[in-house]
């Protein structure tokens, strides 16, 4: 015996309502507004990776506000314990800082804020000054990576393991030229002056700046992170 038409309709309506409700609960959690509340019981029933809400501290919320005020588009990420001592706490995914950037993953909010400012107020003016054109892309080797320090002897974790570092490898100009750390650091005078100006500017914005003169492991990139208290090499 078939299911009556009116019963089929009721089943369909119920299924649609359930789907809509699950979509609401399954959406990425918006950045907290300072209330510090945990997710509701219904939200906690969702399958979850080891993560907790981010941006609940006053400092993190101020950082997110600063990014918004600067016109930076970003997505806040849940706090993650990746295991092995590696974490992503109060991190963001940068979507638009005014210049396209390759390979960006999770970045702590302070790192993202300073990186966006460096791109806006150091990279762009320096390209105009030394090459008479615009930078249309910043190339990086990435941000988060659960590993130790490259070229170090201490066995200490890299700041990349905490989403607190970014490695910048080069720049693409509007006329098609690529100014890379590998070659450019010791290349023509304009490339040398451009890259050294960016290194110097980085030293004013980041806690640690390492470049090709630091060691062989950094011959092809700038390492920027928010630790170190002004260590610049």
N, C-alpha and C positions, 0 to 999 in steps of 0.2 A: 504493500500500500504506500503511495507516494506521500510526501510531506505537503500539507495544504499550503497554498500560496501565501496566505496571511502569516503563517508560521515562518516560512522562508524569509519574508520581509522583516519580521521581528528579529530573526537571527542575524540578518545582514546589518540591521541598524545597530545591534549590540556589538557586533564585531568591529564596525566602523568607529563607534565611540571608544572601544577599548584601544584600538590602534591610535586614535588621536591622543588619548591620555598617555599612552606609552611614549609617543613622540615628544610630548611635553617634558616628561621625566627623563627622556634619553638625551635631551639637548645638552651641549657642553655647558658647564656651570659658569654663570657670569661672574665677573670680578666682584668680590664682596665690597659693601659700602661701609664697612667698619663695625658691623654688628657682631661679627665673630661667631655667628650661629653655625652649628653643625647642620649637615643636610638632614632633611626630614626622614622619618622611618621608611616612607614609601620610596624615597630616592635611594636609600641605602640598600634596598633590595636588588638594585641593578647589579650586574656583574661588574666588579671593579678590579683594577690593577692596584698594587700597593701605592695609594696616593691619598693626599689630603687636600682640602681647599687651600688656595694660596692667597696672598695679598690681604691678610687679615691684620697685619701690624701697621702702625701709623707710618713707619718709614716706607714700607712697600707701597702703601696707598699714595703717599706723597710722590713717590717715583712714578707710579702709573699716571698720576695727575700731571706731572711734568712732561711726560711723553705726549699726553693728549694736548697739552698747551702748546707743544712744539709742532703739532700737526702730524705726529708720527702715528701711523696705523699699526696696530699690533694685536695679538691674541694672548691673553693671560693663560698660563699653563698650570695645571694642578701640580702641587708639590709631589716629587717622586723620589723614592729610595730605590735606586737601580740595583743595589747589592754591591758587595765588594768595596764598600766605602764611597761609592759614587752616588751623587744626588743632584737634583734640580730643584732648588728652593726659590720661591718667588721669581720664577722665570717667565719669559715671554717669547713668543715667536714674532719677530719683526716682519711686517707685511709690506710696508712702504715708508722709506725714510727720505724720499725725494730723489734718490739715485738707486737703481737696481743693484742688488748685492747677491752674489752667488753663495750657495752652500750654507746659509745661516740656519742653525737649529736653535735649540733652547739656549737662551742667554739670561743670566740674572738681570733683573730690571736695571740696577745701576750701570752694569756693563752696556746694556742696550741703550740707555739714555746717553751715556758718554760717547758711545760709538756713533750714534745718530748725529750728535753735535759735532763730532770730529769730521764726519762726512760732509756736513753742511758748512761748517765754518773754517775747516782746514783744507780738505781735499778739493772742493770746488774752487776756492780762490787761488790755491796753488797751481791748479791746472791752467787757469786763465793767465796767471803771472808768468809761468815758465814755458807754456806751450801755446798760449793765445787761443785756447779752445776749451770746450767743456769735457768733463768726465761723464761718460754715459754708463759706466758699469764699474763696480768695485768687485774684484775677485778675491775669494777667501778659500782657505782649506777647511773651514768649518769652525764649529764652536764646541759643543759637548762631545767628549770622548773619554770613556772610562779607562784611563791609562796613567802610567807614571810620567815624570818629567823626561822629555827627550834630551839626551846628551848630559843628563845629570848623574851624579854618583851616589846620591843619598837614598835613592829608591823611594823618594817621596812622591805622593800623588800630584799630578799636574792640576792646575786650576781648571783645565778642560774637564776634569772629572767632576767638577761642581757646576758646570755650565757657566763658569766665570771667566772664560778666556775666548778670544777669537784670533785666528791667524790670517793676516792679510797678505796675499801673494802678488797682487798687481792691480792695474787700472787700465781701462779701455777708454780711449779718447774719441771724440765725435768724428775725427778724421780717420778713424780706423787704427791708429797706432795703439800698441799695447805696451805699457810701461811696467815691466815686471821687476820684482826684487832680484830675481835670478838674472843677472846680466845688467840690469839698469843701475844697481847700486854702484858698480864700477864702470858704467857705460859712458855715453856722451854727457857733456857738462849739464845740459838741461835736465836730463834724467836724474843725474846725481843730486843736483840742487833741489829738484822736486821731491825726491824721496827723503832727502835729509830734512827738508822743511816739514814733511809729514811726520817723520820720526820725532823731531823736536816738539811739534805740536802735541803728539801723542803723549810725550813725557809730562805735559801739563794737565792731561785729562785722565790718565790711567795710573793705577797703582804700580804696575810693572810694565815696562816696555823693553822688549828684546829684539834686536835686529841682526843683520849679517855680521856686524863687528863683534857680537857677543860670543858666539861659538859656531862650529861647523854645522850644527843641527838647525841653525836659523839662517843659513845662507840665502834662502829663497823666500823669506816671509818676515813680516813684523808680527811679534806675539804681543797682544795687549791683554792685560787682565786687571782686576780691581784689588789684588792683594799687593803686598810689598811696600806700601807707604812711600812711593816715589822712586823706586829703583829703575834706573834708566841706563841701558847699555846698547 
